[in-house]
Amino acid sequence: MKILAVDDDEHICELLSEAVAAKTDHNIVTVTSGPDAIRAIAKAKVPFDCFLLDIQMPIMDGITLAKKIRKIKAYTRTPILMLTAMSQKKYIDAAFEAGATDYVTKPFDFLELFTRITIAERQVSEQQELTASVSEMAALKKDLIFNTAHSLSEPIEITGVTQLVGCMAFEKHVLDMPRRQRMRTQAFAVKINTVASAYTSLSAVAFRQLLTDIGSELLSVLANNDAQVTYKGNGVFVGTLPRSAGYSSARLEAELNSRLEYVPSTQIDGLQNDVCFGDAIKLRTLTRGGALDALQKAAESVMERTPGTPAADLRKTVRLHPACGFQTEMERRAYESLLHDALKDDGQAPKVATAFG
């Protein structure tokens, strides 16, 4: 440690310097008055780690000096040990009120003094660890804010919620579906009606928490292990659901909004963030491009239910792949066969040649 000792007795200063140099690895600087101590503190390129202050000194006593040291921002928690021949309680109490952390009475035993200095050294070490921890937490907080910052229209990958996946994983899920499964799947979209005001009012972390909570409640309402959902930006969640699970936008919308009334993150300045559901769009397509086109239509469906937000804004966040036509007669017949099998369960007899020809 770097120690500053202040005592108007030069003999005491010499003893302290010799004893500390002989028995410890500490670096000690001695001065004989309060004003000299203030000047030494101001000139120090490396801050002092501990102070030893005599109480009874001319011009400026140790108690006054302790008060002045505590007013310096860098020394608000630095250990201050008082050296005093005064055993009267009033002086000791005044020293502690001024910011002293410990005291040693004169004539002092050097073993006791070194014990007190060792305790002070431990305090310095703990304070340094605490400061480093606070700095680390501040850095982590800064990184967290930076890493969670997104534009309103940008897709956000939300973690920690099963079946709520990132956009790339969601598209891969749709594109990798077997054709038979794809034709038995429907797409849907959900939009946060108040997303613009929520984005403006909340921090990046709080906005992400809002999306996480709404996504979690959405999947609870769907209550289907085969459902997959992603957040596309602009307050829109897009998902897929087996057609056998059924889909009622009115029922799901009412149930989800009812749940959100009890979710703290959705309450902003006394206003409730609510959602709306769009129409279900069936993925009856043989092509991958057609499946993504169905997702686009589902997203546009929910945008139409939210006045004031042009559907063109959403197109920036949802890939639009033109649906491909049938390339060969063989592909057309394969499609007719698959579609016929897929619709048997609905009791429908599809007229494929009329609908798609």
C-alpha positions, 0 to 999 in steps of 0.5 A: 500500500501507499501510506501517508502519515501526518504528525507534527512530531518529526521524531514520530515520522522518522520512527514510522518510516523506519518501522514500516520500511523494516517490517512491511513492503508498504511505501510510506510518505510522511509530512508534519502538518495538515496543509502539507498533507493536502498538498501531498495528496494533490501532487500524488500521481498515484493515489494513497491507499491509507492515511495515518493522522495524528489528532493533535496538531497545530494549524489543522488538527487530524479531525479537520484533516480527516473531514477534508480528505473525505470530501475528496472523491477518490478518498471517500472510502480510503482507510484513515487511522488516527494516531492519538495520545488522547484517550478521552472518548469525545476525541475518538467519537469526533474522529469517527464522525469525521470519517476515521475507520480506526485508531491507535493510542500513543505511545503505540505498540508497533505490533498493534500498529501493523495489525491495524495497517494489515486490517486497513490493507484488507479493506483496501483489497476488498474495496478494489474488488468491489470497484472492479465488480461494479465496473464489470457490471457496468460494462456488462450492462452496457454490452447488454444494452448494445446487444439488445438494441434493435430497430422497430422493423428488425427481426429479433431472435428471442431465447428462452421460450420453447417453440419461439425461434429465430427467423432463419430457423423458422424459415428452415423449419417451413422449407424442410417440411415434407410436402404432405405435412406442408399441405396440412399446415396453416400459417397465421400472424399476430400483431402488437397493436401498440408496438410503436409506442412500446418501442418508443417508451421502453429500453431495448431490454424492456422491449425484448422482455415485452416480446418474450412475454407476449410470445410465451403467452401466445404459445400457451394459448395455442397449446400445440406442440407442433406450433412454431412461431418467430418474431419478424419485426414491426410487432408481428409474430408469424407462426405455423400450426397444423390445420387439424388443431383448428384456428379461430382468430377471434377466440385466440385473440380474446384469450391472449389479450385476457392473459396479457392483462396480468403480464407486468411487462405489457403495462406501460404508463397505465396503458395495456398492450394488446394484440390482434390475430390475422386470418389463417392461410393454408400452406397448400403448395408443392413448392417451397416458394409457395410456402413462404408466400403463404407466410407473407399473406398471413402477415399481410392479413394481420397488418390489414387489421391494424390501421395506420401501419402500411403492409409495405413496411412489413414486406421489408422484414418478411422475405417474399419468394414468388410462387413457382408454377408447375414445371412438368406434367409429372410434377402436376400429377404428383401434386394432384395425388398429394393434395387429394390425399391431404384433403381426404380428412376434410371430406373434400373432393378437390377439383385440382384441374379447375382450381390450379389449371 
